Amino acid sequence: MDQVISLPALRVNPFRDRICRVFSHNNVFSFEDVLGMASVFSEQACPSLKIEYAFRIYDFNENGFIDEDDLQKIVLRLLNSDDVSEDLLMDVTHHVLSESDLDNDNMLSFSEFEHAMAKSPDFMNSFRIHFWGC
């Protein structure tokens, strides 16, 4: 796992630990796991596959939903800061939920997340990692 997480493409990614957890088996990478990870993050991967893996990466507590705690962790990692006011964090979290939580249960199901990502024009371009100069 240490060899994979220290790859230059992952070393700077704020979600590197989650990426490795989702793509490995018991924190051990096989060659096939690494190929699968590179495939999902390639430009050629289909949107539905990217969305599926994004959901799994962002579901920090692995409860099958992206809830408020998950969203707060996502925001903090994207901002690369622990110095974000609680008010701002709550505002961003509530805004995301108000836009994407279709059944108003304060969490995103996979279908709600999929719907939101399908409307995001930047998702496909931003959910890429260039491994080994590919």
N, CA, C and O atoms as CSV, one atom per row, in Angstrom:
chain,resi,resn,atom,element,x,y,z
A,1,MET,N,N,0.830,-1.192,0.000
A,1,MET,CA,C,0.000,0.000,0.000
A,1,MET,C,C,0.873,1.254,0.000
A,1,MET,O,O,0.552,2.227,-0.682
A,2,ASP,N,N,1.965,1.243,0.751
A,2,ASP,CA,C,2.831,2.419,0.828
A,2,ASP,C,C,3.399,2.791,-0.534
A,2,ASP,O,O,3.550,3.973,-0.843
A,3,GLN,N,N,3.714,1.790,-1.351
A,3,GLN,CA,C,4.256,2.079,-2.676
A,3,GLN,C,C,3.221,2.762,-3.558
A,3,GLN,O,O,3.555,3.656,-4.335
A,4,VAL,N,N,1.974,2.346,-3.440
A,4,VAL,CA,C,0.918,2.933,-4.266
A,4,VAL,C,C,0.592,4.336,-3.784
A,4,VAL,O,O,0.488,5.257,-4.594
A,5,ILE,N,N,0.429,4.512,-2.483
A,5,ILE,CA,C,0.044,5.822,-1.954
A,5,ILE,C,C,1.149,6.855,-2.165
A,5,ILE,O,O,0.885,8.057,-2.152
A,6,SER,N,N,2.387,6.390,-2.359
A,6,SER,CA,C,3.487,7.327,-2.577
A,6,SER,C,C,3.740,7.631,-4.052
A,6,SER,O,O,4.668,8.372,-4.377
A,7,LEU,N,N,2.927,7.067,-4.950
A,7,LEU,CA,C,3.043,7.430,-6.364
A,7,LEU,C,C,2.852,8.936,-6.507
A,7,LEU,O,O,1.979,9.502,-5.851
A,8,PRO,N,N,3.639,9.593,-7.341
A,8,PRO,CA,C,3.512,11.049,-7.479
A,8,PRO,C,C,2.083,11.514,-7.761
A,8,PRO,O,O,1.658,12.549,-7.249
A,9,ALA,N,N,1.353,10.769,-8.556
A,9,ALA,CA,C,-0.017,11.164,-8.902
A,9,ALA,C,C,-0.945,11.121,-7.693
A,9,ALA,O,O,-1.906,11.888,-7.631
A,10,LEU,N,N,-0.681,10.252,-6.749
A,10,LEU,CA,C,-1.530,10.143,-5.557
A,10,LEU,C,C,-1.009,10.955,-4.381
A,10,LEU,O,O,-1.789,11.413,-3.546
A,11,ARG,N,N,0.282,11.133,-4.314
A,11,ARG,CA,C,0.906,11.791,-3.165
A,11,ARG,C,C,0.294,13.162,-2.888
A,11,ARG,O,O,0.215,13.579,-1.732
A,12,VAL,N,N,-0.133,13.860,-3.919
A,12,VAL,CA,C,-0.691,15.207,-3.757
A,12,VAL,C,C,-2.215,15.223,-3.732
A,12,VAL,O,O,-2.820,16.286,-3.593
A,13,ASN,N,N,-2.837,14.062,-3.865
A,13,ASN,CA,C,-4.297,14.003,-3.908
A,13,ASN,C,C,-4.859,13.993,-2.490
A,13,ASN,O,O,-4.462,13.151,-1.685
A,14,PRO,N,N,-5.776,14.912,-2.163
A,14,PRO,CA,C,-6.306,14.961,-0.794
A,14,PRO,C,C,-7.141,13.738,-0.411
A,14,PRO,O,O,-7.450,13.548,0.765
A,15,PHE,N,N,-7.502,12.921,-1.373
A,15,PHE,CA,C,-8.308,11.724,-1.105
A,15,PHE,C,C,-7.490,10.440,-1.257
A,15,PHE,O,O,-8.065,9.359,-1.387
A,16,ARG,N,N,-6.165,10.540,-1.245
A,16,ARG,CA,C,-5.301,9.391,-1.520
A,16,ARG,C,C,-5.580,8.206,-0.598
A,16,ARG,O,O,-5.557,7.060,-1.048
A,17,ASP,N,N,-5.845,8.461,0.684
A,17,ASP,CA,C,-6.118,7.349,1.591
A,17,ASP,C,C,-7.435,6.657,1.244
A,17,ASP,O,O,-7.533,5.432,1.316
A,18,ARG,N,N,-8.437,7.434,0.872
A,18,ARG,CA,C,-9.731,6.856,0.499
A,18,ARG,C,C,-9.624,6.109,-0.831
A,18,ARG,O,O,-10.204,5.036,-0.996
A,19,ILE,N,N,-8.886,6.677,-1.765
A,19,ILE,CA,C,-8.690,6.017,-3.057
A,19,ILE,C,C,-8.046,4.652,-2.836
A,19,ILE,O,O,-8.493,3.647,-3.388
A,20,CYS,N,N,-7.000,4.627,-2.029
A,20,CYS,CA,C,-6.316,3.359,-1.769
A,20,CYS,C,C,-7.221,2.379,-1.038
A,20,CYS,O,O,-7.185,1.181,-1.320
A,21,ARG,N,N,-8.020,2.856,-0.119
A,21,ARG,CA,C,-8.928,1.961,0.612
A,21,ARG,C,C,-9.959,1.339,-0.333
A,21,ARG,O,O,-10.252,0.146,-0.248
A,22,VAL,N,N,-10.499,2.153,-1.225
A,22,VAL,CA,C,-11.541,1.669,-2.134
A,22,VAL,C,C,-10.985,0.683,-3.164
A,22,VAL,O,O,-11.658,-0.286,-3.515
A,23,PHE,N,N,-9.786,0.918,-3.644
A,23,PHE,CA,C,-9.253,0.077,-4.714
A,23,PHE,C,C,-8.449,-1.125,-4.234
A,23,PHE,O,O,-8.179,-2.031,-5.022
A,24,SER,N,N,-8.063,-1.153,-2.974
A,24,SER,CA,C,-7.270,-2.276,-2.472
A,24,SER,C,C,-8.167,-3.295,-1.783
A,24,SER,O,O,-9.347,-3.042,-1.542
A,25,HIS,N,N,-7.599,-4.428,-1.476
A,25,HIS,CA,C,-8.296,-5.463,-0.706
A,25,HIS,C,C,-7.548,-5.615,0.616
A,25,HIS,O,O,-6.418,-6.101,0.648
A,26,ASN,N,N,-8.190,-5.196,1.702
A,26,ASN,CA,C,-7.563,-5.224,3.033
A,26,ASN,C,C,-6.232,-4.472,3.039
A,26,ASN,O,O,-5.251,-4.921,3.632
A,27,ASN,N,N,-6.219,-3.321,2.367
A,27,ASN,CA,C,-5.044,-2.456,2.274
A,27,ASN,C,C,-3.853,-3.117,1.585
A,27,ASN,O,O,-2.710,-2.715,1.799
A,28,VAL,N,N,-4.113,-4.121,0.766
A,28,VAL,CA,C,-3.077,-4.770,-0.036
A,28,VAL,C,C,-3.476,-4.620,-1.501
A,28,VAL,O,O,-4.599,-4.940,-1.890
A,29,PHE,N,N,-2.534,-4.127,-2.304
A,29,PHE,CA,C,-2.791,-3.931,-3.730
A,29,PHE,C,C,-2.222,-5.078,-4.540
A,29,PHE,O,O,-1.066,-5.464,-4.372
A,30,SER,N,N,-3.037,-5.609,-5.409
A,30,SER,CA,C,-2.540,-6.539,-6.423
A,30,SER,C,C,-2.275,-5.717,-7.683
A,30,SER,O,O,-2.675,-4.556,-7.772
A,31,PHE,N,N,-1.614,-6.316,-8.634
A,31,PHE,CA,C,-1.372,-5.647,-9.904
A,31,PHE,C,C,-2.699,-5.273,-10.562
A,31,PHE,O,O,-2.828,-4.200,-11.151
A,32,GLU,N,N,-3.685,-6.169,-10.455
A,32,GLU,CA,C,-5.008,-5.920,-11.034
A,32,GLU,C,C,-5.700,-4.739,-10.357
A,32,GLU,O,O,-6.407,-3.974,-11.012
A,33,ASP,N,N,-5.495,-4.588,-9.041
A,33,ASP,CA,C,-6.078,-3.452,-8.320
A,33,ASP,C,C,-5.526,-2.132,-8.854
A,33,ASP,O,O,-6.268,-1.172,-9.058
A,34,VAL,N,N,-4.225,-2.102,-9.075
A,34,VAL,CA,C,-3.585,-0.886,-9.591
A,34,VAL,C,C,-4.075,-0.595,-11.008
A,34,VAL,O,O,-4.344,0.557,-11.348
A,35,LEU,N,N,-4.191,-1.628,-11.826
A,35,LEU,CA,C,-4.713,-1.433,-13.182
A,35,LEU,C,C,-6.154,-0.938,-13.149
A,35,LEU,O,O,-6.527,-0.059,-13.925
A,36,GLY,N,N,-6.962,-1.496,-12.258
A,36,GLY,CA,C,-8.347,-1.049,-12.119
A,36,GLY,C,C,-8.429,0.405,-11.711
A,36,GLY,O,O,-9.247,1.160,-12.237
A,37,MET,N,N,-7.579,0.799,-10.771
A,37,MET,CA,C,-7.555,2.184,-10.320
A,37,MET,C,C,-7.154,3.104,-11.475
A,37,MET,O,O,-7.795,4.130,-11.702
A,38,ALA,N,N,-6.110,2.745,-12.194
A,38,ALA,CA,C,-5.665,3.564,-13.325
A,38,ALA,C,C,-6.752,3.651,-14.392
A,38,ALA,O,O,-6.922,4.694,-15.023
A,39,SER,N,N,-7.481,2.571,-14.591
A,39,SER,CA,C,-8.552,2.557,-15.585
A,39,SER,C,C,-9.689,3.498,-15.204
A,39,SER,O,O,-10.172,4.260,-16.041
A,40,VAL,N,N,-10.114,3.449,-13.954
A,40,VAL,CA,C,-11.219,4.305,-13.500
A,40,VAL,C,C,-10.856,5.781,-13.614
A,40,VAL,O,O,-11.702,6.605,-13.961
A,41,PHE,N,N,-9.609,6.113,-13.326
A,41,PHE,CA,C,-9.191,7.516,-13.363
A,41,PHE,C,C,-8.701,7.970,-14.734
A,41,PHE,O,O,-8.255,9.108,-14.881
A,42,SER,N,N,-8.775,7.106,-15.733
A,42,SER,CA,C,-8.333,7.494,-17.075
A,42,SER,C,C,-9.396,8.344,-17.766
A,42,SER,O,O,-10.557,8.370,-17.355
A,43,GLU,N,N,-8.982,9.026,-18.805
A,43,GLU,CA,C,-9.910,9.846,-19.586
A,43,GLU,C,C,-10.950,8.993,-20.299
A,43,GLU,O,O,-12.054,9.463,-20.574
A,44,GLN,N,N,-10.609,7.745,-20.599
A,44,GLN,CA,C,-11.501,6.883,-21.367
A,44,GLN,C,C,-12.571,6.186,-20.523
A,44,GLN,O,O,-13.493,5.591,-21.080
A,45,ALA,N,N,-12.469,6.245,-19.212
A,45,ALA,CA,C,-13.447,5.555,-18.358
A,45,ALA,C,C,-14.836,6.152,-18.556
A,45,ALA,O,O,-14.989,7.362,-18.720
A,46,CYS,N,N,-15.829,5.299,-18.538
A,46,CYS,CA,C,-17.199,5.776,-18.748
A,46,CYS,C,C,-17.683,6.546,-17.519
A,46,CYS,O,O,-17.270,6.252,-16.398
A,47,PRO,N,N,-18.550,7.521,-17.729
A,47,PRO,CA,C,-19.033,8.351,-16.619
A,47,PRO,C,C,-19.652,7.548,-15.481
A,47,PRO,O,O,-19.423,7.870,-14.315
A,48,SER,N,N,-20.423,6.521,-15.785
A,48,SER,CA,C,-21.083,5.766,-14.714
A,48,SER,C,C,-20.071,5.075,-13.807
A,48,SER,O,O,-20.292,4.972,-12.601
A,49,LEU,N,N,-18.967,4.602,-14.373
A,49,LEU,CA,C,-17.923,3.965,-13.571
A,49,LEU,C,C,-17.233,4.993,-12.682
A,49,LEU,O,O,-16.980,4.730,-11.506
A,50,LYS,N,N,-16.930,6.154,-13.236
A,50,LYS,CA,C,-16.313,7.220,-12.454
A,50,LYS,C,C,-17.226,7.652,-11.307
A,50,LYS,O,O,-16.765,7.854,-10.183
A,51,ILE,N,N,-18.500,7.790,-11.590
A,51,ILE,CA,C,-19.458,8.209,-10.564
A,51,ILE,C,C,-19.545,7.164,-9.459
A,51,ILE,O,O,-19.581,7.510,-8.278
A,52,GLU,N,N,-19.578,5.900,-9.832
A,52,GLU,CA,C,-19.638,4.829,-8.826
A,52,GLU,C,C,-18.443,4.891,-7.876
A,52,GLU,O,O,-18.607,4.799,-6.660
A,53,TYR,N,N,-17.252,5.047,-8.429
A,53,TYR,CA,C,-16.059,5.078,-7.590
A,53,TYR,C,C,-15.943,6.384,-6.817
A,53,TYR,O,O,-15.463,6.379,-5.684
A,54,ALA,N,N,-16.362,7.483,-7.389
A,54,ALA,CA,C,-16.364,8.747,-6.643
A,54,ALA,C,C,-17.255,8.617,-5.415
A,54,ALA,O,O,-16.884,9.047,-4.323
A,55,PHE,N,N,-18.423,8.029,-5.595
A,55,PHE,CA,C,-19.339,7.839,-4.470
A,55,PHE,C,C,-18.678,7.006,-3.375
A,55,PHE,O,O,-18.756,7.353,-2.196
A,56,ARG,N,N,-18.037,5.924,-3.757
A,56,ARG,CA,C,-17.385,5.062,-2.764
A,56,ARG,C,C,-16.243,5.783,-2.059
A,56,ARG,O,O,-16.042,5.597,-0.858
A,57,ILE,N,N,-15.500,6.595,-2.784
A,57,ILE,CA,C,-14.392,7.344,-2.186
A,57,ILE,C,C,-14.921,8.391,-1.214
A,57,ILE,O,O,-14.352,8.571,-0.137
A,58,TYR,N,N,-15.990,9.078,-1.571
A,58,TYR,CA,C,-16.534,10.151,-0.736
A,58,TYR,C,C,-17.387,9.644,0.423
A,58,TYR,O,O,-17.688,10.408,1.340
A,59,ASP,N,N,-17.777,8.388,0.401
A,59,ASP,CA,C,-18.550,7.794,1.498
A,59,ASP,C,C,-17.574,7.345,2.587
A,59,ASP,O,O,-17.285,6.156,2.726
A,60,PHE,N,N,-17.075,8.307,3.350
A,60,PHE,CA,C,-16.031,8.053,4.338
A,60,PHE,C,C,-16.429,7.009,5.373
A,60,PHE,O,O,-15.625,6.144,5.721
A,61,ASN,N,N,-17.651,7.080,5.861
A,61,ASN,CA,C,-18.067,6.139,6.904
A,61,ASN,C,C,-18.622,4.835,6.328
A,61,ASN,O,O,-19.052,3.951,7.069
A,62,GLU,N,N,-18.608,4.730,5.012
A,62,GLU,CA,C,-18.979,3.508,4.294
A,62,GLU,C,C,-20.345,2.966,4.722
A,62,GLU,O,O,-20.524,1.765,4.927
A,63,ASN,N,N,-21.305,3.894,4.849
A,63,ASN,CA,C,-22.664,3.486,5.219
A,63,ASN,C,C,-23.606,3.433,4.018
A,63,ASN,O,O,-24.807,3.214,4.175
A,64,GLY,N,N,-23.057,3.636,2.812
A,64,GLY,CA,C,-23.877,3.581,1.605
A,64,GLY,C,C,-24.535,4.897,1.247
A,64,GLY,O,O,-25.331,4.958,0.309
A,65,PHE,N,N,-24.212,5.954,1.983
A,65,PHE,CA,C,-24.740,7.296,1.729
A,65,PHE,C,C,-23.613,8.299,1.918
A,65,PHE,O,O,-22.630,8.025,2.607
A,66,ILE,N,N,-23.765,9.453,1.303
A,66,ILE,CA,C,-22.872,10.571,1.594
A,66,ILE,C,C,-23.673,11.501,2.486
A,66,ILE,O,O,-24.569,12.211,2.027
A,67,ASP,N,N,-23.336,11.485,3.767
A,67,ASP,CA,C,-24.098,12.261,4.742
A,67,ASP,C,C,-23.362,13.554,5.088
A,67,ASP,O,O,-22.330,13.867,4.494
A,68,GLU,N,N,-23.895,14.296,6.043
A,68,GLU,CA,C,-23.304,15.592,6.398
A,68,GLU,C,C,-21.854,15.458,6.838
A,68,GLU,O,O,-21.018,16.277,6.454
A,69,ASP,N,N,-21.540,14.448,7.630
A,69,ASP,CA,C,-20.150,14.249,8.060
A,69,ASP,C,C,-19.237,13.994,6.866
A,69,ASP,O,O,-18.138,14.543,6.791
A,70,ASP,N,N,-19.692,13.164,5.939
A,70,ASP,CA,C,-18.908,12.909,4.728
A,70,ASP,C,C,-18.692,14.202,3.947
A,70,ASP,O,O,-17.576,14.496,3.519
A,71,LEU,N,N,-19.757,14.968,3.764
A,71,LEU,CA,C,-19.652,16.225,3.009
A,71,LEU,C,C,-18.684,17.192,3.668
A,71,LEU,O,O,-17.919,17.868,2.980
A,72,GLN,N,N,-18.709,17.265,4.985
A,72,GLN,CA,C,-17.781,18.154,5.681
A,72,GLN,C,C,-16.338,17.711,5.460
A,72,GLN,O,O,-15.457,18.546,5.256
A,73,LYS,N,N,-16.096,16.421,5.500
A,73,LYS,CA,C,-14.740,15.914,5.245
A,73,LYS,C,C,-14.309,16.212,3.815
A,73,LYS,O,O,-13.156,16.569,3.571
A,74,ILE,N,N,-15.225,16.068,2.878
A,74,ILE,CA,C,-14.919,16.371,1.476
A,74,ILE,C,C,-14.518,17.835,1.331
A,74,ILE,O,O,-13.502,18.146,0.709
A,75,VAL,N,N,-15.316,18.729,1.903
A,75,VAL,CA,C,-15.041,20.167,1.806
A,75,VAL,C,C,-13.693,20.496,2.433
A,75,VAL,O,O,-12.895,21.218,1.835
A,76,LEU,N,N,-13.430,19.979,3.624
A,76,LEU,CA,C,-12.158,20.264,4.294
A,76,LEU,C,C,-10.971,19.770,3.474
A,76,LEU,O,O,-9.943,20.443,3.400
A,77,ARG,N,N,-11.107,18.619,2.868
A,77,ARG,CA,C,-10.003,18.103,2.052
A,77,ARG,C,C,-9.833,18.906,0.766
A,77,ARG,O,O,-8.708,19.167,0.339
A,78,LEU,N,N,-10.936,19.294,0.154
A,78,LEU,CA,C,-10.828,20.089,-1.072
A,78,LEU,C,C,-10.222,21.454,-0.807
A,78,LEU,O,O,-9.475,21.980,-1.632
A,79,LEU,N,N,-10.544,22.024,0.337
A,79,LEU,CA,C,-9.974,23.322,0.697
A,79,LEU,C,C,-8.571,23.183,1.264
A,79,LEU,O,O,-7.862,24.174,1.438
A,80,ASN,N,N,-8.173,21.946,1.552
A,80,ASN,CA,C,-6.851,21.660,2.097
A,80,ASN,C,C,-6.561,22.482,3.345
A,80,ASN,O,O,-5.481,23.052,3.501
A,81,SER,N,N,-7.549,22.527,4.224
A,81,SER,CA,C,-7.390,23.346,5.418
A,81,SER,C,C,-8.270,22.832,6.541
A,81,SER,O,O,-9.405,22.407,6.326
A,82,ASP,N,N,-7.723,22.882,7.738
A,82,ASP,CA,C,-8.528,22.610,8.929
A,82,ASP,C,C,-9.003,23.918,9.533
A,82,ASP,O,O,-9.705,23.928,10.544
A,83,ASP,N,N,-8.613,25.026,8.904
A,83,ASP,CA,C,-8.922,26.354,9.421
A,83,ASP,C,C,-10.128,26.948,8.693
A,83,ASP,O,O,-10.074,28.077,8.205
A,84,VAL,N,N,-11.203,26.186,8.626
A,84,VAL,CA,C,-12.436,26.635,7.991
A,84,VAL,C,C,-13.454,26.831,9.098
A,84,VAL,O,O,-13.622,25.972,9.963
A,85,SER,N,N,-14.125,27.960,9.063
A,85,SER,CA,C,-15.096,28.226,10.128
A,85,SER,C,C,-16.230,27.211,10.078
A,85,SER,O,O,-16.610,26.730,9.010
A,86,GLU,N,N,-16.751,26.903,11.235
A,86,GLU,CA,C,-17.875,25.966,11.336
A,86,GLU,C,C,-19.069,26.482,10.543
A,86,GLU,O,O,-19.789,25.702,9.919
A,87,ASP,N,N,-19.282,27.803,10.567
A,87,ASP,CA,C,-20.403,28.390,9.827
A,87,ASP,C,C,-20.259,28.168,8.322
A,87,ASP,O,O,-21.216,27.783,7.651
A,88,LEU,N,N,-19.065,28.412,7.801
A,88,LEU,CA,C,-18.834,28.207,6.372
A,88,LEU,C,C,-19.007,26.731,6.005
A,88,LEU,O,O,-19.624,26.402,4.993
A,89,LEU,N,N,-18.466,25.867,6.822
A,89,LEU,CA,C,-18.581,24.436,6.572
A,89,LEU,C,C,-20.044,23.994,6.545
A,89,LEU,O,O,-20.445,23.226,5.670
A,90,MET,N,N,-20.828,24.470,7.486
A,90,MET,CA,C,-22.251,24.129,7.532
A,90,MET,C,C,-22.997,24.735,6.342
A,90,MET,O,O,-23.878,24.094,5.768
A,91,ASP,N,N,-22.644,25.975,5.970
A,91,ASP,CA,C,-23.292,26.620,4.821
A,91,ASP,C,C,-23.059,25.823,3.537
A,91,ASP,O,O,-23.992,25.578,2.772
A,92,VAL,N,N,-21.816,25.427,3.311
A,92,VAL,CA,C,-21.495,24.671,2.099
A,92,VAL,C,C,-22.201,23.317,2.115
A,92,VAL,O,O,-22.775,22.896,1.111
A,93,THR,N,N,-22.154,22.648,3.249
A,93,THR,CA,C,-22.805,21.339,3.380
A,93,THR,C,C,-24.300,21.441,3.121
A,93,THR,O,O,-24.865,20.638,2.379
A,94,HIS,N,N,-24.936,22.430,3.733
A,94,HIS,CA,C,-26.378,22.592,3.545
A,94,HIS,C,C,-26.723,22.991,2.110
A,94,HIS,O,O,-27.759,22.588,1.582
A,95,HIS,N,N,-25.855,23.780,1.486
A,95,HIS,CA,C,-26.094,24.153,0.090
A,95,HIS,C,C,-26.040,22.914,-0.817
A,95,HIS,O,O,-26.900,22.728,-1.677
A,96,VAL,N,N,-25.035,22.086,-0.616
A,96,VAL,CA,C,-24.922,20.860,-1.422
A,96,VAL,C,C,-26.154,19.993,-1.220
A,96,VAL,O,O,-26.720,19.476,-2.184
A,97,LEU,N,N,-26.566,19.834,0.022
A,97,LEU,CA,C,-27.744,19.006,0.295
A,97,LEU,C,C,-29.011,19.622,-0.292
A,97,LEU,O,O,-29.861,18.903,-0.816
A,98,SER,N,N,-29.143,20.940,-0.211
A,98,SER,CA,C,-30.352,21.571,-0.753
A,98,SER,C,C,-30.439,21.411,-2.270
A,98,SER,O,O,-31.533,21.349,-2.830
A,99,GLU,N,N,-29.290,21.344,-2.926
A,99,GLU,CA,C,-29.262,21.182,-4.381
A,99,GLU,C,C,-29.396,19.727,-4.828
A,99,GLU,O,O,-29.904,19.458,-5.916
A,100,SER,N,N,-28.946,18.792,-3.998
A,100,SER,CA,C,-28.812,17.409,-4.461
A,100,SER,C,C,-29.647,16.377,-3.716
A,100,SER,O,O,-29.913,15.301,-4.251
A,101,ASP,N,N,-30.062,16.683,-2.499
A,101,ASP,CA,C,-30.805,15.722,-1.676
A,101,ASP,C,C,-32.280,15.765,-2.050
A,101,ASP,O,O,-33.050,16.533,-1.474
A,102,LEU,N,N,-32.664,14.953,-2.998
A,102,LEU,CA,C,-34.013,15.013,-3.563
A,102,LEU,C,C,-35.101,14.546,-2.609
A,102,LEU,O,O,-36.245,14.988,-2.720
A,103,ASP,N,N,-34.770,13.659,-1.672
A,103,ASP,CA,C,-35.795,13.169,-0.743
A,103,ASP,C,C,-35.700,13.811,0.647
A,103,ASP,O,O,-36.389,13.394,1.578
A,104,ASN,N,N,-34.845,14.821,0.777
A,104,ASN,CA,C,-34.721,15.617,2.011
A,104,ASN,C,C,-34.450,14.788,3.261
A,104,ASN,O,O,-35.032,15.044,4.315
A,105,ASP,N,N,-33.571,13.796,3.149
A,105,ASP,CA,C,-33.217,13.001,4.329
A,105,ASP,C,C,-31.825,13.355,4.874
A,105,ASP,O,O,-31.264,12.616,5.683
A,106,ASN,N,N,-31.278,14.489,4.424
A,106,ASN,CA,C,-29.980,15.004,4.870
A,106,ASN,C,C,-28.805,14.095,4.526
A,106,ASN,O,O,-27.798,14.081,5.234
A,107,MET,N,N,-28.933,13.350,3.461
A,107,MET,CA,C,-27.826,12.553,2.943
A,107,MET,C,C,-28.099,12.251,1.477
A,107,MET,O,O,-29.233,12.318,1.004
A,108,LEU,N,N,-27.025,11.916,0.778
A,108,LEU,CA,C,-27.156,11.609,-0.641
A,108,LEU,C,C,-27.064,10.107,-0.857
A,108,LEU,O,O,-26.081,9.469,-0.480
A,109,SER,N,N,-28.092,9.563,-1.463
A,109,SER,CA,C,-28.043,8.167,-1.899
A,109,SER,C,C,-27.188,8.118,-3.164
A,109,SER,O,O,-26.828,9.153,-3.724
A,110,PHE,N,N,-26.872,6.909,-3.602
A,110,PHE,CA,C,-26.102,6.801,-4.833
A,110,PHE,C,C,-26.843,7.443,-5.996
A,110,PHE,O,O,-26.232,8.146,-6.801
A,111,SER,N,N,-28.146,7.215,-6.098
A,111,SER,CA,C,-28.896,7.772,-7.236
A,111,SER,C,C,-28.930,9.297,-7.186
A,111,SER,O,O,-28.876,9.944,-8.232
A,112,GLU,N,N,-29.016,9.878,-6.003
A,112,GLU,CA,C,-28.982,11.344,-5.886
A,112,GLU,C,C,-27.605,11.879,-6.270
A,112,GLU,O,O,-27.500,12.889,-6.965
A,113,PHE,N,N,-26.556,11.202,-5.819
A,113,PHE,CA,C,-25.197,11.596,-6.164
A,113,PHE,C,C,-24.977,11.478,-7.670
A,113,PHE,O,O,-24.395,12.362,-8.299
A,114,GLU,N,N,-25.450,10.375,-8.232
A,114,GLU,CA,C,-25.325,10.143,-9.673
A,114,GLU,C,C,-26.031,11.251,-10.457
A,114,GLU,O,O,-25.495,11.755,-11.444
A,115,HIS,N,N,-27.206,11.620,-10.024
A,115,HIS,CA,C,-27.973,12.687,-10.672
A,115,HIS,C,C,-27.211,14.011,-10.600
A,115,HIS,O,O,-27.136,14.738,-11.590
A,116,ALA,N,N,-26.649,14.322,-9.437
A,116,ALA,CA,C,-25.898,15.570,-9.268
A,116,ALA,C,C,-24.639,15.585,-10.131
A,116,ALA,O,O,-24.326,16.603,-10.749
A,117,MET,N,N,-23.919,14.475,-10.179
A,117,MET,CA,C,-22.684,14.423,-10.963
A,117,MET,C,C,-22.968,14.476,-12.458
A,117,MET,O,O,-22.180,15.031,-13.223
A,118,ALA,N,N,-24.076,13.908,-12.872
A,118,ALA,CA,C,-24.442,13.955,-14.290
A,118,ALA,C,C,-24.699,15.389,-14.739
A,118,ALA,O,O,-24.533,15.708,-15.917
A,119,LYS,N,N,-25.102,16.254,-13.813
A,119,LYS,CA,C,-25.345,17.668,-14.134
A,119,LYS,C,C,-24.089,18.515,-14.001
A,119,LYS,O,O,-24.101,19.695,-14.351
A,120,SER,N,N,-23.018,17.938,-13.505
A,120,SER,CA,C,-21.783,18.688,-13.282
A,120,SER,C,C,-20.872,18.570,-14.502
A,120,SER,O,O,-20.320,17.501,-14.760
A,121,PRO,N,N,-20.712,19.656,-15.250
A,121,PRO,CA,C,-19.910,19.575,-16.478
A,121,PRO,C,C,-18.425,19.313,-16.218
A,121,PRO,O,O,-17.731,18.800,-17.096
A,122,ASP,N,N,-17.934,19.652,-15.043
A,122,ASP,CA,C,-16.511,19.490,-14.751
A,122,ASP,C,C,-16.153,18.137,-14.149
A,122,ASP,O,O,-14.974,17.808,-14.027
A,123,PHE,N,N,-17.150,17.357,-13.776
A,123,PHE,CA,C,-16.849,16.113,-13.063
A,123,PHE,C,C,-15.923,15.195,-13.853
A,123,PHE,O,O,-14.919,14.725,-13.317
A,124,MET,N,N,-16.241,14.936,-15.100
A,124,MET,CA,C,-15.440,13.997,-15.893
A,124,MET,C,C,-13.991,14.463,-16.039
A,124,MET,O,O,-13.068,13.650,-16.019
A,125,ASN,N,N,-13.800,15.762,-16.185
A,125,ASN,CA,C,-12.439,16.282,-16.329
A,125,ASN,C,C,-11.683,16.305,-15.014
A,125,ASN,O,O,-10.464,16.137,-14.996
A,126,SER,N,N,-12.392,16.511,-13.912
A,126,SER,CA,C,-11.698,16.613,-12.633
A,126,SER,C,C,-11.466,15.256,-11.973
A,126,SER,O,O,-10.576,15.137,-11.132
A,127,PHE,N,N,-12.226,14.248,-12.323
A,127,PHE,CA,C,-12.064,12.925,-11.722
A,127,PHE,C,C,-11.106,12.103,-12.578
A,127,PHE,O,O,-11.462,11.058,-13.124
A,128,ARG,N,N,-9.884,12.610,-12.675
A,128,ARG,CA,C,-8.828,11.960,-13.450
A,128,ARG,C,C,-7.534,12.032,-12.665
A,128,ARG,O,O,-7.271,12.995,-11.945
A,129,ILE,N,N,-6.752,11.012,-12.817
A,129,ILE,CA,C,-5.399,11.007,-12.273
A,129,ILE,C,C,-4.508,10.452,-13.375
A,129,ILE,O,O,-4.809,9.418,-13.970
A,130,HIS,N,N,-3.425,11.142,-13.637
A,130,HIS,CA,C,-2.491,10.691,-14.671
A,130,HIS,C,C,-1.398,9.853,-14.014
A,130,HIS,O,O,-0.534,10.377,-13.311
A,131,PHE,N,N,-1.449,8.556,-14.250
A,131,PHE,CA,C,-0.452,7.634,-13.727
A,131,PHE,C,C,0.619,7.407,-14.774
A,131,PHE,O,O,0.314,7.244,-15.955
A,132,TRP,N,N,1.834,7.397,-14.359
A,132,TRP,CA,C,2.963,7.013,-15.206
A,132,TRP,C,C,2.963,7.714,-16.551
A,132,TRP,O,O,3.278,7.106,-17.574
A,133,GLY,N,N,2.614,8.979,-16.553
A,133,GLY,CA,C,2.658,9.756,-17.779
A,133,GLY,C,C,1.578,9.428,-18.778
A,133,GLY,O,O,1.649,9.861,-19.928
A,134,CYS,N,N,0.568,8.665,-18.361
A,134,CYS,CA,C,-0.517,8.282,-19.280
A,134,CYS,C,C,-1.506,9.405,-19.436
A,134,CYS,O,O,-2.486,9.268,-20.169
